[in-house]
Amino acid sequence: EIYYNATLYNQTSNISTNYNKLEAAAKLQLRPAAYDYAAGGAGLEKTVATNRAAFDNWQIVPRVMRHILPKRNLTTSIFGKTIPAPIVMAPVGVQKLFHPDGESATASVFRELGLPFTLSTAASTGFADVAKANGDHPRWYQLYWPSDDDLTRSYLKSAKKNGYDVLVVTVDTWDLGWRTRDLDRGFFPFIQGIGVQIGLEDACAHEKLGFNPLSANATAEQKQTASLYHVITTSRGVSPVWENLPKLREAWGEGPILLKGIQSADDARKAIEHGVDGIIVSNHGGRQIDGAIGSLDALYEISKAVKGKITIGFDGGIRSGADIFKAIALGADFVQIGRPVLWGLALEGAQGVRHVMKSLLAEFDLTLGLSGCENVQDLNQSFIVAK
Ligand code: FNR
């Protein structure tokens, strides 16, 4: 049994079920540079704050006296596959910064839960190792679209070969934002050579580097070179453009393509015109532009324009089951979890990720029921009101 409601909730971890306490505990545990890399955002971090404030702009209006079963049905279908809840692991790079088990720990918990795990281009664990931890479960690959077509093709080939069957193309991070906490430290994770094993393990990247950064003989200096090469080829200062999507589609072949980092209704319409299968409404957790629209407010405008015409994912500021409820009610077909999972990972590895995810699932399930819904499909804008 995966999900628990509050009365059945089985606390098997020392980690709090309260997000603020979770983050505070992780902050104490992590090296300051690792904590800052994850917690921080662009500039004065107004967008990080606005992402959260946007949730307070919407309030839940519960319905009562309905026939509600003690356990709700969170089942959702995305791209023709049924998953037990409308929740996906957000692509997050360099997870070994937070725990030595890194992406393998996170992927193994998402396998247990039957929820899709998204592997980042900037991951610190290779395609095959993550696939092994993730087993026979749906998994997605997130691409930072390189300007070098050979490199793009070789990333996509490795992803396909290892069973990643949905492609998430991040379009808002073709250059890194003005992240002051990291700038002050010289982009710590990459300088440490922690990032970036992915893609470099395949032939194309080896040829370009002239050595294998993953071999046992690789020196610390070679690892660092590989790490920087990766950052330069993916966050390269050249924006991806709509006209190149057919080329990407050809390189990817069969399987859904989503664009991650959409914040405007016009761009959402363009995504439909260009034949992509989905969008992820996201501002990269406020890490790219300071003073930008809150991602949940963007979701409201975007779902008005395109709901039902394209699959809509959402991330940015989800910290609780009630937040998941609001995003789905506003029109998201699924949500992605970012920072909360990292804090769980930092504190207790896989066990911490499991605790954080089960807490989110339990609270979402309970909020649905207490608001008078039995299924995720029952949720719509009639359950929320703007403040
Ligand atoms: C990210 N995010 C991200 N996105 C992406 O497409 N590729 C990546 O490699 C990363 N890496 C990454 C690292 C860290 C430390 C963070 C916090 C975030 C963005 C991520 O997918 C998602 O959009 C945000 O995390 C959502 O915001 P919240 O909910 O974490 O605040």
Residues whose N, C-alpha, C, O or C-beta is under 5 A from the ligand:
A	BS01	FNR	Y37 A38 A90 P91 V92 G93 S120 A122 Q142 T170 S282 H284 G285 D315 G316 G317 I318 G338 R339
